[in-house]
Structure formats: C-alpha cells, structure tokens
Amino acid sequence: MKDITKLTLVDTLNGLKKKDFSSLELTKAYLENMKAGKRYNAYVTECADVALEQAKTSDEHYKNSTNRPLEGIALGIKDMFCTKGIRTTACSHIIDNFIPQYESTVTQQLLDNGAVFLGKLNLDEFAMGGSNETSYFGPVINPWSKDKDLVPGGSSGGSAAAVAAHLCVAATGTDTGGSIREPAAFCGCTGIKPTYGRCSRYGIIAFASSLDQAGPIAQTVEDCAVLLKHMAGFDEKDSTSVDIKVPDYQSFLAQDINGLVVGLPKEYRLDGMNPEIVAYWDKAAEMLKARGAVIKEVSLPHTKYALATYYILAPAEASSNLARYDGIRYGERKNGNSLDELYINTRTEGFGSEVKRRIMIGTYVLSAGYYDAYYLKAQKMRRLIQNDFLEAFKECDVILTPTSPITAFPIGDESMLENPINMYLNDVFTVSVNLAGLPAISLPIGLSKDGLPYGMQLIGKPFDEQTLFKVAQKIEKDAGFERK
C-alpha cells in the first residue's frame, strides 16, 4: 500500500471518500510519523488521544454518508490559535501552561468541517522572529537539512516543517510580516496569507493586530485553496473581519490566464541580489508569458521604506498587546517585594530576548516626544505603500516577486544572531504586503545549487485570492517542483 502520509490534502480526501483507508488509519500513520520525526521539534503539544477520537467520529460520518468537507483530514495547528482544552502557549514561557476555555474561530471552523487535530506546532515566541529560533521550546529543524541543521523560517516554522516532513496533511499559520510565506519558501511548501480581514483573528494570540492574518500551509496550491475556503469567513466576534462572501477557490484553478497582466516591480531588483533568485524570478515570468499572460514592469516607489515602517508599527502594536502579560492579569507570576518588582521578575523570566527587544522598541516609539516623530510618520508611510500597490494594480492583475532573498540558513548563524537587523532584512519582499493588507501566496519554484528550495511570491488585489490561486497553479505545474 502506498504511504498515505505522502498524499496531498485533495488526494487524501479522495482516498477517504473511496474508503481506500479510514480516518483512523490515516491519523495513526501520522502519529507514527510524528514519533519518528521528533528531531524536527515541529510539535510542542501532541494530541494523540483527541486526534484518535476525532478520527473515529469522522469514520462514523463516512459510514453514514454525512461526511463534511474536511472529514478526517489530519492537521497541525500553529500554537498561536487558542484550542479549547488543549494547551496553547505562543511558544513563550510566560503562558506555557495556558489551557484555553474557548476555541479560536478559525480552528472551530476547521473542526466543524471535520478536521482532525494532531497537535500544536512550534513557532517563534509570540510569532516574533524569522527563523523559529526564538521559541521557548527550542528551534525547529528544517527537514531539508543535510550536513548542518537549518532553520525552517519563521514564525510559522513548525507548520512548514511539519508539512514538509509529512507530520500532518496540512497546517495553519499566521502571517504578520511574512510568517507564512517565508517558512513555506524555506521548506519547499505552499502557503498563502489572505487579505487582512478575510480570516477571523478571534482566538489568535495577538502580535500586531493590524497586521496579523491566519492562513494555510500545505503541499500544493490546490490544497491551500481547499483549506482557505474553510478557514475564511465573516465573524461578528472580530471587529476587523470583513463581511464578504468566500468564493469556492478550487473552482478557479482550471481557468486560463491568457491576457492576464503580471507586474514585476522594478524596486524589488535589489543591488547585489542573488543571481539564482533573479534567474528563477525571470523563469517564472517566462512560464506565465508562455501561457498567454502579459508581463509588465510596475513601480512601487515607497518599497525602500517598508522595512523601517514595519519595524516601527509592528513593535508598537506588540508593546501594547503584550502589556497584559504582567503576572497579575495574564501570565506565570514571579513574585517580588513590590508591585514593580513583581512586574520586572515576571516579564524578565517570562519573555525571551527577541520579544523583550520588540517591546522596548515599541514602547519607545509610542512614548511622549517620539510618538509624532516615529509612529505617526510610519502610519503615513504605510498609507503611501498601500497607495503604491493600488496604483500598480491599475496596470496589472497580480504582482510576481521572490519570496525571500535567501534560502534556509544554519541554526545559530552568527551573522543573524549578533545583528538582528540582518534577520529583519530577510523580510524585504514580504512586509509591504502586510502593511497594505493584501493577499499573497508563496510556492516553491526550484532548488539552489546547494539543493535548498527557493520560493516565488504572487501578490494580489484585495479579496482576490482566487486569481492568486489560478496563477500560482500554472507556475506550480510548469515548475514541476519535486517535494522530498
């Protein structure tokens, strides 16, 4: 019998429907993979008993022909999503014993559609990081590692690594500045960050509220299309949720792209850029051109300010959101001789260095005398960046760029750890999408000379994920990327 854990989500659903295997058999196979793949450190909480019970329920639904759209599909859940009765930590020591009494809207929708939850996946602490090295539970190891252990990208590193190593059919992620797309690129997976407001943020532990957005990571474009349909939707419990009908994304995949205009932003061709990435970028454009698309250069003139803007606004919002973790209202308490000392002891021991760094930056830019100089200027720049995209989309339907300027690098890379700015620079192609609230998908395009995956990114108009899926599937078919 073929290894059922190697199947895509769509093929897995077909196999379950045809009764080639049961949901219980599928779940047990993934639980065995999880045991064998512990070296990757992808899961921080495993839910074997819960998953097996859910799988039995799914088999009953198949037996009675009452199966739901995702019936029996074994998923991994990023540990930023609150899961009722299942430990949820954001991979931080300060809440490493938190067990929610409610379910996030996204995970509730997945459960309502028949999904099985294998466990909670590792991430950078409070989603702050680009390599999954800031987790309280230790770094995730990229399954593409060879001689050296490589990072999987961040913050959804556990999600991407679990998909790449076949430790789940697919996984949920969150994306604040590239945290779905970069790990997908580093691990040879496909991941989409939807339009801001497309998926509810209710029950997702907040990092930066105006930037965070949930999305799926899976093996293929079609898998992501299926999963996003059941993650998205309006939610009255989230004031930023947008009441727009969710299309059947899968139905758009077969449409051709003849006459569709693909924009290539000239500002993304950076000085000293890796020639391999440039070659793959040009190759992807040629693939689309061969299918009838029109390739056109566009301009996003404020791109050079995107990183600075993001690393003012995101820490400012993080500073505000994480103020609640003080040992009194939330978080593990570390007592002191005074209230101030209690705060200091709790947050000193509870937070890691990257979280502390961003809280300090955020508190600084929000403080008296600096709010106008930094925060307000960054908000104005955010509007200009958004306007750049809106102007560009008057000339094109989608924008094609690399996902990251690099491939996965070794865990403990001194150039990244000694100067955090080097880590931040890896987000150069992704953060502007979050600032503008746009949808973007990353998919693998090929391998570097060292045998590591490169990702290609497509950016779309607001709430036009269907066009991204349609175009991305053409690249996926023509690139013929082989997932190990």
N, C-alpha and C positions, 0 to 999 in steps of 0.2 A: 504493500500500500504506500502511495506517495505520502511524504511528510506533510501532513495537513497544516503544520505551522509555517510552511513556506508559501502558502496560498495568499493571494491578495484578499482584501475585505470582500470585494464583489464575488470572487470565486469561492470564498468561504461561505458566503450567504447561499450561493447556488448549491454548494455541496450539502449544506444543512437542509435546504428545501427538498433536495432529491434524496435525502436520507442516506447519502454516502457515508456519513458519520454523524454522530449525535453531538449536541452541545456539551454534554458531559465528557465525551471522549476528547473533544476539542479543548475544553478547559483543562482537563488532566494533562494533555500534551503540552500546553503552555506552562502549566505549573512545573512540569518536569524540566522544560527549557529554563525556567526561572531558577531552579536549583542548580542546573549545570552552568548557568550564566551569571552566578553571583559575583564573579570577579569584576564584572562591569559596574557593579554598585548602582544599578539603574533604579531599583526599588528601595524605598525607605520603610515602607509598611506593606506587608503582603496580606492578602485577604482570602486565603485558600478556602476556608470554611464557608465564607459568604459567597465566593465565586461558585463553589460546587452546588450550593443550594439554589443560586440563581440559574445555573445551568440546568438543574433538574426541572425547575419551573419552565424554562424555555423548551425543554424536550416535551413537556406536557402540552405546551401551546402548539408545537409542531404536530404532535399526536392528534390533537383536537382540531387542527386546521384553523387555529386562532392566532397564528404567529404574527408578530408585529414586525415593522420594517427592519430592525436591527436584531431580531431574535437570535440570542445565543452567541453574539459576537463578543469575543473576549478583549476587553480594552484595558489599557493602563491610564491612570488619571494623574495628571500633574498635581503635586501636593500643594497647590495654591487654591484648589477647589475644595470647599467645605463638603464633607461627605458624612451624612448622619450616622453616628455611632462608630465611625472609623476615624482613627487619629489623623489629624490634619496639622501640619507643622510649619509650612512655608520654609522648611529646612533651616529653621532658626531655633537656637537653644531656648529662646525666651518663651516660646509656646510649644515646646517639643512634647508636651503631654496634653495638648488641647484635643478634646473629642467633641465635635460639634453636635448640637441637638437639632440641627436642620440641614437640609440639602441645598446646594447651590442650584440655581435654575438650570444651568447647562447640564449638570450631571443628572438632575431629576428628569430632564427631557430624554437623556440617553437611556436611563432606567425605564422610563415609561414606554420607550420604543424597543425594549427587550434586551438591552446590552447587559453584559456580564462584566463586573469589575474585578480585575485580578489583584489590584493594589495601587498604592500611591507612589508616584515617581519622583525621583531626586531632581533638584534644581538648585540654582544659585540662591543663597539666602534672600528671602523676600523678593526673588526674581532680579536681584541686583548683581549683575555680572555678565560676562560674555564668554565664559569658559566652563561653568559648572564647578569651579574650584572654591567658591565661597560658601558652599553648603556646610552646615554644621555636621552632616553625616559623611563628609569626605567627598572627593571628586568622583564624577562618573568617568569611566574609561570608554573611549570611542571604540566600537567594535572593529573599526578599520585599522587599529593599531597594529604595528609589526614589531620592529626592534625596540621602539620606545612606546610607552603609554601616552596616547594623545588625548587632548580634550575633545569633548563632543560638541562644543559650542554652548552658548548659554542664552537665556537662563533655562530653557526647556531641554537641557542636555539629557536628562533621564528619559524623557519622552522620545527623543530622536534615537538615542542609543537602544532603547527597548524595541522600537520598531525595526531598526537595522539588524539587531541581533535575534529577531523573531521571538521576543519575550512577550509579545502581545500582537494582536491583529493590527491595531492602530492605537493612537493615544491622543489625549487632549493636551493642549499647550496654551500658554498666554504669551502675548507679544506686546511689549511696551516700547521697544526701540529696535526690534529685530529678533526677539527671543523665540519665535517660532521658525523664522526663515533662516537664521544663521545656523542653528543646530541641524536643521534639515539639510542645509548645504554641506556642512562638515561630515554628516553621517550618511550621505547619499540617499536621503528620503525626500518626500514631497510634503510641503506644509504651506498653509495659507493663513494669513492674517486678514480677516474680513474688515469691511468698512466699520469704523467706530459707530457703535450703536446697533450693529447687526445681531450680535450675541449679547445676552444679558450679563452684566457684571455682578448681579446679586449672588452673594455667597462666594465670590472670589476674593481672597485676601488682597487688599489694595496695596499697590506700589505707587503708581502715579495715575490718579483717577481719570484724567482727561486723555490718557494715552493707552491705558491697558485695554486689551481686547482678546477674547478667547478665540481659539481656532484649532483645527485638527492637524496632526502629523500622521502620515500613512505612507504606504509603499508607492501608490500611484496617484495620478491626477483624479481618476475616476473614484478611487477610494475616498479622497478628500471631498469630492463633490457629494457623495452619498452621506458622509458623516456630517458635513457642514449643514446640510438640509435639516438634520435632526438636532443640531446644536443651536441653530439660529431661531429668531422669532422675537416678537414683542413681549415685554414683561412689565407689568404695572409696578412691580417692586423695584425696578431700576429706572430712575428719572432720566438716564441718558439713553435708554432703549428707544429705538425708533420703530414706529408702527407702520412698517412697510411689508407687504406680502413677500414671503420667502419663495423664490422660484424653485422648480424642480431642476436643479443644476445638471443632473445627469442627462437630461433630455437635450441639452445644448451641445454635448460633446461631439456629436456626429456632424454638426453644421460645418460648412466650409468657411474659409477665411478670405476668399477671393475679394479683393478690393478693400480689405480692412487695412487701416493705416497704422503702422508701428513706428513709434517715435524713439529715437536714440538721443538721449540728452548729451550734448557736447561737453557739458561741465563734468560729466562722470568719467571722461577720459583723462585720468589724473597723470601728472608728470611722474615718470618712473614706475608706471603701473606694470605689474607682472605681464609679460608678453603672452604667456599661456592663457591668461584670463581674457586678454584682448582678442586672441585668436578664437577662443570659444564664443565670445560675445559676437564676433563677426560671423562665425559659423551659424549661430542661432538665427541671426538676422537673415542669412542666406537661405536657411531652411524655410523660413516663413515667406521669403520672397519667391521661392520656388513653388510655393502653394498659392501664389496669387496676391500675397499681401504687398502693400506699398511701404517701402522703408523711407523714413524721412527724419532728418536731423531736427531736433527741437531744442529749445533753450529753457533752462531752469536757473536763472541768473543768481538767485539767492542761496543756491546749494552750499556755497562755501561757508555760510553762516549756520548751517543746520546743526552740526555737532555742538557748537557753542550754545546755540539756543536750547537744544535738547538737554544738555548737561547743566543748564540753569533751571529750566522748568521742571524736569523730572525730579531732581533732588529737592526742589522747593515743595513739590507735592508729597514726596516721600517724607520729608520732615514733618509735615502736617499730619499725614496718615499714621505715621509710626509714633506720634506723641502719646497715643493711647496706651502703648506698652510701657507701663511705668511701675508695674508690680502691685498696683492698687486696683485699677480698673481691669487691666488685662496683663497677662504675662506672669512668669515664675518670679516670685518675690524673693529678694535678698535683703534681709533686714539691716538696719543701721541705727545709730544712736539719735538720728534726727530724720525729719522727712526728706531733707535734701540728700542726706547720706543714703537713705533707702533708695531714692531715685538713682543716685550715682552707682551704687552697688548693683542694683537690678539691671540697669542698662549696660554697665561695663561688662558684666558677666554674660548677659543675655544676647547682646549683639556682637556680630563679627566685625572685622576691621573695615570691610567694604561698606557695610550698612552704616557704621559709625561715620565713615568718610562722607557718604552722601547726605546723612542727616546734618552733619556740620556744614557742608556746602549749602544745603537748602535753608538751614536756619540763618546762615549769614546773608544770603540774598533776600530773605524775607525781613531782615531786621531793619530798624529805623535808620535812615540815612543811606541804605543800599537798595531798598525796595524799588525806588524810582530808577536808580542807576542801572540795576540789573534785571529784576523781574519784569517790570513794565516794558522795558526795551525788548526783552526776549519775547513777550507776548505780541508786541508789534511786529517783530521779525517773523514770528510764527504765521501771522496773517499774510505777510509778504510771500513766504514759502508756499502757503496754501494757494495764493493767487497765481504763483508761477505755474503750478500744476493745472489750475483751471484754465489758464491761458493756453498752455500746451495742449490740453485736451480739446481745444477748439480746432487744432490741426491734426490730431491723431486719436485713435481709439484706445490704444494701450501703449505703455512705455516699457521698453526692454532694457535691462541693465544687468550686470553681475550682481550676485547676492552679497558676496564678500570679496575683499581684495586679496584674501589669503585662503589657504587650506588649513585643516586642523593642525595645531602646533602642539609640542610636547607639554604634558602636565609639569608645572613648576618652571616653565620658561622664564628665565631671569629677566629678559627684556620686557616681559609683560608685568611681572610681579614687582620689579623695582621701580617702574614708572607706569602707574595705572593709566596715564594718558594714552600709552601705546595700545592698551586694551580697548579704550574708548574709540580709538581711530578705526578699529575693525568694523564699527557700526556706520561707516561713512555712507554706504549705499542704502541703508535701511531706515535710519532715524527720521528722515524727512517724510517718509510715508506716514509714520505715526503722528508727526506734527500736523500733517494735512488731513488726517483721519481717513485715509484712502485704503482700499483693499490691495493686497499684493501677495503673490504666490511665488515660492521658490521650488525649483525642481532640479534634479541632477542633470548635467549636460555632458560630463565626461570626466576623465581622470587626469591628474597631473603626471609629470614624468616620474614622480615618486609613488604613483599608484593611489592617490587620495582624491576623493570626489570634489568637483567644482559645482557650485550652484548657479543657476541663472534665474533672475527675478523678472516677473511681469507685474507692472503697476497698472491699476485700472481706475476708471471713473467711480465716483461714489455709488455704492449699491449696484455695481455692475460686475459682481463676481462671476456671473455666467460667461461673460466674454473672456475673462481670465482663464477659466477652465477650458473653454473652447480652444483658445490659442495655445495654452500650455500643453494640451493633449497632443497637438500637432508637433510641438518640439519633442515631447516625450517619445512619440512614435518614430520620428526621424532620427533622434539621437541614439535610440536603441541602447540606452544605458543598462548595463548588467549589474544588478544588485547582488553582492556576495552574501 
